[in-house]
Amino acid sequence: MSQAEKPNLLFPLLGLVRHRIGTDGDGVTTLVAGAGCPLQCRWCINKNLLKKAPAEMVTADALFDLIKIDDLYFRATGGGVTFGGGEPLLHADFLYRFRSICSPEWKVRVETSLAVPPESVKTAASAVDEFIVDCKDPDPVRYHNYTGGDAALMLDNLCLLRDLVGPEKIIVRIPWIPEYNTVSDREANARLLRKMGFTRLELFDYVTKQD
């Protein structure tokens, strides 16, 4: 049975944010926020969200029913649905199923750390129109200090994704992370990624103020 034929796949939905413009890709988008992540990022906001709003497990069909009200906005503006979290590629089969039932005119995007098995990247590559990758910091020591994870896995998956879909479908976000790297580190990271063939880079600052 293919991923598209699996109607009972579930996604841990934290919530939807509708009518976003210029934040999660072109056009009007709906952010689908999910729970669960293999990383333990020091400034993660998802942990606080989980305390306030436990996830609801939904099927792809149920999620489509919640989102289809904005079909006209998506088709008129080149927008669509952006999966964030959490780590959406932990649910790559779900993404494949969702892509199979929604309009081909919708853009399906994911915000990902790529801290997942390569098979998940391969599955998602066949279903997702655009990837927004938060690479944290490619330096293995800084990456591990901030996330607890393995930078080599992220970089290997980033190269795999580049080879599968092309760099034009990948936005790489390169942060300055207070207490973990510097602005100079961020510039060096950008140079490294350009050498790897990535052209769509977004340099930004993490906001760490806690309410």
Buried (B, 14 or more C-beta within 10 A) or exposed (E): EEBBEBEEBBBBBBEBBEEBEEEBBBBBBBBBBBBBBBBEBBBBEBEEBBEEEEBEEBBBEBBBEBBBEBBEBBBEBBBBBBBBBBBBBBBBBBBBBBBBBBEEEBBBBBBBBBBBBEEBBBBBBEBBBBBBBBBBBBBBEBBBBBBEBBBEBBBBBBEBBBEBBEBEBBBBBBBBBEEBBEEEBBEBBBEBBEEBEBEBBEBEEBEEEEE
